[in-house]
Amino acid sequence: MTKVIGKMSEEARVSIRNVRRVSIDDLKKSEKDKQASEDELKTLQKKVQTITDEYIKKIDELVEKKNKELMEV
């Protein structure tokens, strides 16, 4: 069961990273199109990275909690 949880959590992490990649690509495109300045781009990229890190951490915490529950039984 822990292997299944590990696999699912890794798939979730990959999905989150893909969203981050797409978001950053969109931000870079908006800079090329002169819709955003370089400073705005850097600020928004940091925000995207912060949100990504937040959700990766939540996944890790949930996996750890679930694995502890399974080991108790």
NORTARA-V997813 format. One record per backbone hydrogen bond with DSSP energy under -1.0 kcal/mol. CO is the residue of the C=O (numbers start at 1). NH is the residue of the N-H. If there is no record, write none. Layout:
co;nh
CO;NH
CO;NH
This chain:
co;nh
1;5
2;6
3;7
4;8
5;9
6;10
7;11
8;12
9;13
10;14
11;15
12;16
13;17
14;18
15;19
16;20
17;21
18;22
19;23
20;24
21;25
22;26
23;27
24;28
25;29
26;30
27;31
28;32
29;33
30;35
31;34
37;41
38;42
39;43
40;44
41;45
42;46
43;47
44;48
45;49
46;50
47;51
48;52
49;53
50;54
51;55
52;56
53;57
54;58
55;59
56;60
57;61
58;62
59;63
60;64
61;65
62;66
63;67
64;68
65;69
66;70
67;71
68;72
69;73
